[in-house]
């Protein structure tokens, strides 16, 4: 039985480890988790992504390790969603709003963050049962667009901007002031060319900045 997603129990930064290799995935995820992350996403356009996801599931979602959410990103079709669900993953993130993908993911007990930009996409995603919304690319909305969208969303809707987020106050604070409750973090957090030390420093910087802004 997969654990139900509760934002209060998670550190709301999704680590997007695009391009990670299966032989590196546990080591990379372990560094991120040691620095405070609890949600790890392997985009399906990574090499042998399903192998990596299965490794994460087996390592981090065991009987006594249900505090984590690990799974896939770039889940664009129902067929891909079914394959991800078959690995035992409990996190599905998409760049698009596909109602069937959301419903399949929710029915399987996965935390589900579909990509949206417009109010129509956002409300359709929520009606289908989405856990929260991935604002992607957030640059398409801009701060004014996000503020307008957030003003009409149901109170408490989880909004996670994705795209071009850096571990700085200047990058994160304006979005958090509008209502971002978390972020999806990609190349500023992980690239396959980064050393373990690089990854740890980036993860630490994101955690530190996010916590600082929460305390303000």
TORPA-822652 format. One line per 3 residues: number of its first residue (from 1); their letters; for each residue x, y, z of C-alpha. Coordinates in steps of 0.5 Angstrom, whole numbers, padded with zeros to 4 digits. Layout:
<pts>
NUM) A) X Y Z | ...
</pts>
This chain:
<pts>
1) XXX) 0000 0000 0000 | 0003 0007 -0002 | 0003 0012 0003
4) XXX) -0001 0018 0001 | 0002 0024 0000 | 0002 0030 0005
7) XXX) 0006 0036 0003 | 0007 0037 0011 | 0011 0031 0011
10) XXX) 0015 0032 0005 | 0021 0037 0003 | 0017 0040 -0003
13) XXX) 0023 0041 -0007 | 0023 0035 -0013 | 0029 0033 -0015
16) XXX) 0029 0032 -0023 | 0035 0028 -0024 | 0035 0028 -0032
19) XXX) 0040 0024 -0035 | 0042 0020 -0029 | 0045 0013 -0031
22) XXX) 0042 0007 -0027 | 0049 0005 -0024 | 0049 0012 -0021
25) XXX) 0042 0013 -0019 | 0042 0011 -0012 | 0049 0014 -0011
28) XXX) 0046 0021 -0013 | 0039 0020 -0010 | 0043 0018 -0003
31) XXX) 0046 0025 -0004 | 0040 0029 -0005 | 0036 0025 0001
34) XXX) 0042 0026 0006 | 0042 0034 0004 | 0034 0034 0006
37) XXX) 0030 0032 -0001 | 0025 0027 0000 | 0022 0027 -0007
40) XXX) 0026 0024 -0013 | 0024 0024 -0021 | 0028 0021 -0026
43) XXX) 0025 0024 -0033 | 0023 0018 -0038 | 0028 0021 -0043
46) XXX) 0034 0019 -0039 | 0038 0013 -0041 | 0035 0007 -0039
49) XXX) 0030 0011 -0034 | 0025 0005 -0032 | 0031 0001 -0030
52) XXX) 0033 0007 -0025 | 0026 0008 -0023 | 0026 0001 -0021
55) XXX) 0032 0001 -0017 | 0030 0007 -0013 | 0023 0004 -0012
58) XXX) 0027 -0002 -0009 | 0032 0002 -0005 | 0028 0007 -0002
61) XXX) 0021 0005 -0002 | 0022 -0001 0002 | 0017 -0003 0008
64) XXX) 0021 0002 0013 | 0022 0007 0008 | 0016 0010 0006
67) XXX) 0017 0017 0008 | 0020 0018 0000 | 0017 0019 -0006
70) XXX) 0021 0017 -0012 | 0018 0016 -0019 | 0018 0019 -0026
73) XXX) 0018 0025 -0030 | 0016 0027 -0037 | 0010 0022 -0037
76) XXX) 0007 0024 -0043 | 0002 0018 -0045 | -0003 0013 -0041
79) XXX) 0002 0008 -0044 | 0008 0011 -0040 | 0004 0012 -0034
82) XXX) 0002 0004 -0034 | 0010 0003 -0035 | 0012 0007 -0029
85) XXX) 0006 0005 -0024 | 0009 -0002 -0026 | 0015 -0001 -0023
88) XXX) 0012 0001 -0016 | 0014 0008 -0016 | 0009 0013 -0012
91) XXX) 0011 0020 -0016 | 0009 0021 -0023 | 0010 0028 -0026
94) XXX) 0008 0030 -0033 | 0010 0036 -0038 | 0003 0036 -0040
97) XXX) -0004 0036 -0038 | -0007 0029 -0040 | -0013 0027 -0036
100) XXX) -0012 0020 -0037 | -0005 0020 -0034 | -0007 0023 -0028
103) XXX) -0013 0019 -0027 | -0009 0012 -0028 | -0003 0015 -0023
106) XXX) -0008 0017 -0018 | -0012 0011 -0018 | -0005 0007 -0017
109) XXX) -0004 0012 -0011 | 0002 0016 -0014 | 0003 0023 -0012
112) XXX) 0001 0026 -0019 | 0004 0033 -0021 | 0002 0035 -0029
115) XXX) 0005 0040 -0032 | 0000 0046 -0034 | 0000 0054 -0036
118) XXX) -0007 0056 -0037 | -0013 0056 -0032 | -0017 0051 -0037
121) XXX) -0011 0046 -0036 | -0010 0047 -0028 | -0018 0046 -0027
124) XXX) -0018 0040 -0031 | -0012 0037 -0028 | -0015 0038 -0021
127) XXX) -0022 0036 -0023 | -0018 0029 -0025 | -0015 0029 -0018
130) XXX) -0008 0032 -0019 | -0004 0032 -0012 | -0002 0039 -0015
133) XXX) 0000 0043 -0021 | 0007 0043 -0024 | 0007 0050 -0027
136) XXX) 0012 0049 -0033 | 0015 0052 -0036 | 0014 0058 -0031
139) XXX) 0017 0063 -0036 | 0011 0062 -0040 | 0007 0065 -0034
142) XXX) 0012 0070 -0032 | 0010 0072 -0025 | 0004 0076 -0027
145) XXX) 0001 0070 -0030 | 0003 0066 -0024 | 0000 0071 -0019
148) XXX) -0007 0072 -0024 | -0007 0064 -0024 | -0006 0063 -0017
151) XXX) -0012 0068 -0015 | -0017 0064 -0018 | -0015 0057 -0016
154) XXX) -0018 0053 -0010 | -0015 0055 -0004 | -0009 0050 -0002
157) XXX) -0007 0048 -0009 | 0000 0046 -0009 | 0003 0050 -0014
160) XXX) 0011 0048 -0016 | 0014 0052 -0021 | 0019 0049 -0026
163) XXX) 0024 0051 -0031 | 0030 0056 -0029 | 0030 0056 -0022
166) XXX) 0036 0057 -0018 | 0038 0056 -0011 | 0038 0064 -0010
169) XXX) 0033 0068 -0006 | 0032 0073 -0012 | 0030 0067 -0016
172) XXX) 0026 0063 -0011 | 0023 0069 -0007 | 0018 0072 -0012
175) XXX) 0015 0066 -0014 | 0014 0064 -0006 | 0011 0071 -0005
178) XXX) 0006 0069 -0010 | 0004 0063 -0007 | 0009 0057 -0010
181) XXX) 0009 0052 -0004 | 0015 0048 -0008 | 0019 0047 -0014
184) XXX) 0022 0042 -0019 | 0029 0043 -0020 | 0033 0041 -0026
187) XXX) 0040 0043 -0029 | 0041 0048 -0023 | 0041 0042 -0018
190) XXX) 0044 0036 -0022 | 0047 0035 -0029 | 0050 0028 -0031
193) XXX) 0057 0032 -0031 | 0057 0034 -0024 | 0061 0031 -0019
196) XXX) 0058 0028 -0013 | 0061 0035 -0009 | 0058 0039 -0014
199) XXX) 0051 0036 -0013 | 0052 0036 -0006 | 0053 0043 -0006
202) XXX) 0047 0045 -0010 | 0043 0041 -0006 | 0045 0044 0000
205) XXX) 0044 0051 -0003 | 0037 0050 -0005 | 0035 0047 0002
208) XXX) 0038 0053 0005 | 0035 0058 0001 | 0028 0055 0001
211) XXX) 0028 0054 0009 | 0031 0061 0010 | 0025 0064 0006
214) XXX) 0020 0060 0009 | 0023 0063 0016 | 0022 0070 0014
</pts>
